[in-house]
Amino acid sequence: MPWTLVGVLFGVAVIGLGGSARRVGHTFEVALSVGQESTPLWARRLSFSAITFGHIILGESHEVLALLRTHERIHVRQYELLGPLFFVAYPAASLLALMQGQCPYHGNGLEKQAFAHESASDSV
């Protein structure tokens, strides 16, 4: 719940920048644009295309969010399981990956779980 409120605040900011929100299942997806071609250049230069805060998924465009939906929903489940500890667990997993000589993003156990589920759903 606390991180969903953070997501709501960011979502309101995105909507204030001209974005829109859609309810998809038990999440809300908030995007700056409908399609990738209309996403502002500054947003495309960010180091991520989507980010999840509780049950709020923020992204560059609804088009990108549709492509990343499976991955981001794994993060929603992780928030549901870990609650407020998610924001301790995620950086800790990145630090652990870095200490093991791995990429802090791709080596992060929470990201590995999301990528594994994403791959599994792609092969179905």
N, C-alpha and C positions, 0 to 999 in steps of 0.2 A: 504493500500500500504506500509506504513513504516514497518509493521510487516511482510509482505511477504518478504521484503528485508532481514530482520533478518533471516527468514526461509531459504532464499536462501544461506546466509552465513553459517548457520549451515548445510544445505544440501550439500554444497561444501565440508565442513569438513567431513561429513559422507561418501561422495563419495571418498574423499581422503583416508579414512580408509578402502576402499575396497567395499563400499556400491554401491547401484544403485538407479536410479530414474525411476518412471513411471508416465505418465500423466493418471489420472483417472478422467474423467469428466472435471470440471473446477479447479481441484486441481493437485498438484504434490505430489506423495508419495515417500519419500526417506527412504530407509531401509539399515541396515548394511548387511543383508543377504536375501536370497530368502526364506528359511525355518527356523523355530525356532531352529531346531537341529544344524544348522550351525552358529547361533548367538553367538558371543563371550561371554564368561562367565561374563566378567565385565559389559557388556550391560544388561544381564539378571538380574544383581544385582541392577540395577537402580530402583528407587521407582516408575517408570512409564514405560509403554510399548510403549506409543506413546504420542506425544505432537504436537500441532498445532500452527503455526505462520502464520497468514493470510491465504494464499492459499497453504501453504506448510505444509504437515503433515509428521513428522519424526517418525520412529518407529524402533523397534528391527529387524523385518523381514517383508517381503511383506506378508507372511502368517498371521502374527499378524495384520498388517494394514488392511487386508481384513476383519478380524473379527471385528475390531474396526471402520471400515469405517463410519457407520451410526453415531456413537457417535462423531467422530472427525469432520464430516461434519457439525454437529450442531454448533461446535465451529467455523468453517469457516463462517457460517451464522452470528454468534454472532460478529465476527470480522467485517463482512460486515456492520452490523447494527451500531456497536459501534465505528468502526475505531480505532484511537489511544487511545480512552478512554477504550478500552478493558483491557489494562494493569493497569488501575486504578480500573476498575470495578471488575476484577477477584480477586485481593487481598482484596479489600473492602468486597466482598461477603464472602470470606474465614474468614476474621476478624469478620464479623457479625455473621457467623455461630459459630465461636469459642466463642464469647461473649454470645451466646444463649445456650452454652453447647453442641454444635454439633461438629462433626468432620469437620475440615476446608475444607476437600475435598468433602466428601459425603454430607455435609450440605450446601455447596456452591450452591447458586441459579442457577448459570450458568451450573454447573455440574448436578444439579437436572434436568434441562431442557434437557440436552444431554442424561441423563439416561432415562428420560421419553420417548423421541423420539426413543431411542434405543429399549426400551421394546415394544413400539407400533409397530415398524417395525418387531420385532421378532415374534409378535403374528399374523402378516398378512400371 
